[in-house]
Amino acid sequence: MRVFRKGKRTYGSILKMVGFRRSDSDGPRFAFQLRKQLGGAVVRNRIRRQLREIAAQLNDSIDGNWDIVVSVKPNAVGQRYHQLEKEFRQGLRHLGCLFP
C-alpha cells in the first residue's frame, strides 16, 4: 500500500498516524486499525465510532486529498473523547494536512 511505503508518520501516546497526499480530488480518506489486544468488539467499536466522528468533524479543515491510516495503541482504552480528539488533531497538524 502506497500510504505505508511513502507516507509521513507521526506517533502519539494514543494514536499512530500515517498520511500520504494523493492527486485525485475526492477529499480525505481515513482507515482505522484496532487490534484485538484493545479488548472485545464493544470496546473496539466504541473507539472506532469516536474516531469516525472526530474525522467527520475535521473533514472540512483538512488541506487537500489525503489517505490517512490511524492505528490505535492499547492505552487508548478508557481515554475520554476529548483526549482522542486532541491527539487526532495533533497528528494531523504534524502530518501537515490540517489548516491552521
C-alpha positions in Angstrom: 0.0 0.0 0.0 1.3 3.4 -1.1 0.5 5.0 2.3 2.8 2.8 4.2 5.6 2.9 1.7 5.8 6.6 1.1 3.7 8.2 3.8 4.7 10.5 6.5 4.4 9.1 10.1 3.6 10.6 13.4 3.4 8.9 16.8 1.5 9.9 19.9 0.7 8.3 23.2 -2.7 7.0 22.0 -2.5 7.1 18.2 -0.1 6.4 15.4 -0.9 8.1 12.1 0.5 7.6 8.6 -0.5 10.0 5.8 0.1 10.2 2.1 -1.1 13.0 -0.2 -2.7 11.8 -3.4 -3.6 13.6 -6.6 -7.3 12.7 -7.2 -9.9 15.2 -5.9 -12.5 13.4 -3.7 -11.3 14.6 -0.3 -9.5 12.9 2.6 -10.0 9.2 3.3 -9.4 7.5 6.7 -8.7 4.0 7.7 -8.7 2.8 11.3 -6.7 -0.1 12.7 -7.7 -1.6 16.0 -6.2 -4.8 17.3 -7.9 -7.4 19.4 -5.5 -6.6 22.1 -7.5 -3.5 22.8 -10.4 -5.6 24.1 -13.7 -7.0 22.9 -15.7 -5.9 19.9 -17.7 -3.5 22.1 -14.6 -1.6 23.2 -13.0 -1.6 19.7 -16.3 -0.4 18.1 -16.7 2.4 20.6 -13.2 3.7 19.9 -13.8 3.4 16.1 -17.1 5.3 16.3 -15.4 8.1 18.3 -12.6 8.3 15.7 -15.0 8.4 12.8 -16.9 11.2 14.5 -13.7 13.2 15.0 -12.7 12.6 11.4 -16.1 13.8 10.2 -15.9 17.0 12.2 -12.4 17.8 10.9 -13.1 16.8 7.3 -13.6 20.4 6.1 -10.4 21.5 7.9 -8.1 19.1 6.1 -6.0 20.6 3.3 -6.2 18.6 0.1 -6.7 14.9 -0.6 -5.0 12.6 1.9 -5.1 8.9 2.7 -4.6 8.6 6.4 -4.3 5.4 8.4 -4.9 5.7 12.1 -3.6 2.9 14.3 -4.9 2.8 17.9 -2.5 2.0 20.7 -3.6 -0.2 23.6 -3.5 2.7 26.1 -6.4 4.3 24.2 -8.8 2.1 26.1 -10.6 4.2 28.7 -9.5 7.5 27.3 -12.0 10.3 27.1 -13.3 11.6 23.8 -11.6 15.0 24.2 -8.2 13.3 24.7 -8.7 11.3 21.5 -9.7 14.4 19.6 -6.7 16.4 20.9 -4.3 13.7 19.8 -6.0 13.2 16.5 -5.7 17.0 15.8 -2.0 17.0 16.8 -1.3 14.1 14.5 -3.0 15.8 11.5 -1.0 19.0 12.2 2.2 17.0 12.4 1.4 15.4 9.0 0.8 18.9 7.6 -2.7 18.2 6.4 -4.7 20.3 8.8 -5.5 24.0 8.1 -4.0 26.2 10.9 
